[in-house]
């Protein structure tokens, strides 16, 4: 699938830069969300700042380190994006999903997408890890709009998050002694946090958590034939769930530091299992 000549030229330049640096037969990639960049430090391998990679967008939000790490975790080759850019930063969806298209060109078959999210489900609490089973796109746009011919527009989204890999992640989390919840993620544009009335409406729609990323990346990954696992951590309870508590990004980053070890423990066990079933 081609987007346009200018975009393809930019993407191919990034591919040419990255291909010689890839660890052998790397099929798994991870996108690390707000506050989780340090999880990428578990990889033994090469770290490349985004500023050195042709055309890859550089994050401006605190908590996103802005580098790619290539190497191995538990002897499993992996490509880790330590940080992402967001729609609310002013980027279009082509730019937001540039890393996913790059991953596909580099041979990635499985993409783990992580993020910080606000808890809508009253049974959740900050620091909970939530395996995303489905999502609601409330961003008002779709990253595939106008960017393909009709054969590639109509991507099936029956199971955007791979069912088999969800089971592997849940069972691995259980063996690691981690309690992993399972829920529906609703994506909004941001950057302002939601009102109490909005959160009430999202709960009515069936959402358990809310965030400002992941969905555009998931849609593009599915179009490109990449299997997706969505993992969120509850950084705070959403507006109106716990009254009188103000929300700020520092809280998100602080909670990221708290849950880092949970993700590290999970990834050390999960990546080898995924390598055997993708």
N, C-alpha and C positions, 0 to 999 in steps of 0.2 A: 504494500500500500504506500502510495506517495502522498505527501502533504502538499508541498510546493517545492520548486527547485531550490529556492533560497534556504528553506528549512532543511531539506535533505542534504544540502552542501554542508551546513553547520553540523548536522548530526553525524555525517560521514567523517568529518574532520575529528570529532571526538572519538569515534570508533577507531580510526587509524592510530590515534594517540594511545588508546587504552589496550588494544588487542595484544601488542607485544609484551604488555605488562601483566596479562592475566595469568593466574595460576591454572595449571592444567585441568581441563575438563570442568570448569566452574559452571555449575548449573543452578546454584542457589544465590539469591541476593536478598539483602535486608535494607529497608529504608528506616532509619531511626528518627523518631519524632522528637518533639520538644522535651528537653531535659534528659534525653537518653543517649546523647552522642558518645558518652564515655563507655557505653556498652561495646562499641566498636574496638576499643583498646584491647579486648580479649584476643583479637586476631594477631597471629604471628605472621608478619608480612610487610608489604610496602604501603606507606601512607602518602597520598597525593592530595595536596590542597586543591580545592575547586578552581582557584585562580590560575592554576597551571594547566588545566584541562580545557581545550578549545570549546568555547561556547556554552559550557555547562553553567546554569544560573547559580549565583552565589547567595546564600541565605543572609538576610539582614536582621533576623529575629534572634534575640538572646536564647541560648540553649541549643543552638544548631551549629555544630563545630565547623562544618563546611569542608569536608575532605572525604575522599574515597579510600577505603582500606581494602587491600587485596591480599588474601593469604588463606590460612586454614584455622578452623576451630575444631578441636577433637579429630584432627586428621581429615576433616572435610573441607574441600575448597569452597570459599565463599567470597562474595563481593558485597561490601557494606558501604552504603551511602550514609555518612555521619552528618545528618541534617538535610533539610529540604526547603524549597521555596513554596510559598502559598499564594493562592488567588488574591487574598486580601492585601498582599504586598504590592499589588498593582500589575502583576504578571498575567498574561493570558493563559488559557489552558494548554496551549502548545508548549509554552515554557514550563509550566508547572509539571507537565508529564514528560519533559525532555529526558529525565533520568530513566524512566520506564522504557522509553523507546531505545535509549542507549543500551540498557540491560538486555533487551530483546536482541539487538544486533550483536551483542557479545555472547549470545548463546544461552542466556538464563531461561530456565524452564519453570522455576518456582520462586515467587517473590513474597517475602514476609514484610508486611507493611505495619509499622507501629506508629502510635500517636498518643498524645495526652487527650483526655476527654473529660467532660463534665458528667457527673452522675445524675441521671434522671430517675432511674429505678431506685426506689426508697430502700430496697434491700441491699444496695451497694454501699460501699464506704470508700473514702480516699485510700489509695494504695492497692485497691483490688485490680487484678488483671482480668480483662474481659476478652474472650475469644469472640470475634465478630462472626455471627452466622448469616447476617444479611444487613442491607443498608437502605436508607431512604435518602435520595438525592434532593436536598432542599436548597441547592445552590443556584437554581434558576437557569442553569445552562448545562450542556453536555459537551465533553471534550471531543466528541466525534462529529459534532455539527459542522457540516460543510467541508469536512476534511477528507472525504473519501468518495468513491463511487458507490452506487447503490448496493453492490455485492458485499460491501464491508460496513455499511451503516447499521444494519439490523443485527447487532450482536446479542446473542441469547444471554440473559441475566438470571436464569432460573436459579442457578447456584453460583453467584459471583465468587464466593469463598468456598474453595474445594472441600467437598464433604469428607472424602477419604483423609485428606490432610488435617482437617479439623479433628477427626477421631484420633489421629496420631498425636496431635498437639495436646489434646485433653488427657490421653492415657500417659503421655510423657510427663506432663505436669503433675499428674497424680503420683507417678513413680518418684518424682523429684520432691514430693511433699508439699507441692504448691496447690492452693485452691484457685482454680481458674473458673471464672463465671462465663456465661454464654449469653450473648445479647445482640440487639439490633442497634446499629450506629446511624445517627442522622447527621448529615453534613450540611453546614451552613456557611455562608461566605465570610462572616466576621468583618472587621476585626473586633467590633464591640461584642461584649458578652450578651447573652440573651436576657430578655425580660422574664419575669415570673409567669406572665400570661403566655408567652411563647413556649416556655418549658412545659406548662400545663397542656398546651395544644400538642406538643411533640409526644408527650406521654400518651395522650389519647390516640395518636397515630400508631403507637406501638414501639416507640423508641426507648431504649434503655440508657443510652449515652449520647452525648452530642459533641461534635468537634468541627474543625475547619479545614480538614484535609482528607486524605485517603481515598475518597470516592472517585475523583477524577483519575487517580493513578490506577485504581482497581478496574475501572471501565476500559481504560486503554490497555492494561495488561491482559484483560480477557479478550479484547479484540485481537491482540497479538498472539494469543494461544498460551499465555503464561498462567500457570496455576497460582492462586493467591491465598495466603493466610493473613487475616487481619487480627492484630493484637493491640488492644488499647489498654492504658492504665487510667484509673480514675484519679485525676489530679485534685479534684475538688467536687463537692456536690453542686449541682447547677442552681441558678438563682431560684429562690422560692422553695427549694427542697429543705434547706435549713435557713430559717429566717434570721435576718440581722447580721448575716455574714457577707462581707464584701469580697469580691473575687479579683485577684490580680495575677499577672504573669509570674511574679516572683514565687507565688505559691505553687504554680505549675512546675517550675524548675526545682524547687525544694523537694516536691514529691517525687520528681524524676530521680533525684539522688537517692531517695529512700528505696525506690523499687528497682534501681539498677541491678542489685545483686540477684533479685528474683529473675530478671530477664537473662542475666549471665548464666545462672544455674540452669534455666530452661533451655537456652540455646546450646549449651555444651552437650546436653543430652539429645535435644531435638534434631540438630542438623545432621548427625550421622543417620538417624532414622529416616529423615526426609530423603537423603541421598539414595536410600535403598528402595524408594517407592515412587519416585517421580519419572 
